[in-house]
Amino acid sequence: MKVLFEFLKNPFYRVAGYTSLVWGVVGMVVATAIAFCGGVHYHGLLHFGGAPNGAWWCFVVEHLVVWLVPAVLIYVSALFCSRSHVRPVDVLGTVAFAQLPFVLLSLLMAIPPIREITSVQTVEEVELLLSDMGRLLLVVWIGLLSLLLTIWVLYWMFRAISVACNLKGRNLWLVFIIGAFGGDVLCRYLIGFCY
């Protein structure tokens, strides 16, 4: 049990390079398939929900952008902040692996009652949702679970940067903020062209 907890806390001491890249890409394919079947769009690294374009290629582009944009930002900023040699495969692999919780998030968001709630867009639909206490509680639970899974992705991404780029302290935080939050803004901008 302790080994499992240690792995969930920081898998990147055991999984890196090509192994993490393979597992991350497999997870991305699974998350993309679930998202396509459930109509769950990733608008950025930290944003997801419905969108007007339901074409299969749109889901593929979203997941590729959500992976590649933060990974490239992390790699480029690590070149300036790390004294070690940073390999692209380590950054690409660990960032892809860090996004494995998106498989669970896609599964959660693809459940029909949850999908119905997350597709609410008009004022009348929101008022109807707020008048039903059961559905309102479901929204709260969805929000909490989504938040926890997103935090898990960010935590793993932080650990991934630490190991793949051999960073600590201020430089680690700087590269993490550039990759995660700068990546989210850039992802939202780029994914916006799909709609």
Beta strands, then each sheet from edge to edge (+ up, - down):
strand 1: 41-42
strand 2: 48-49
sheet 1: 1+ 2-
end
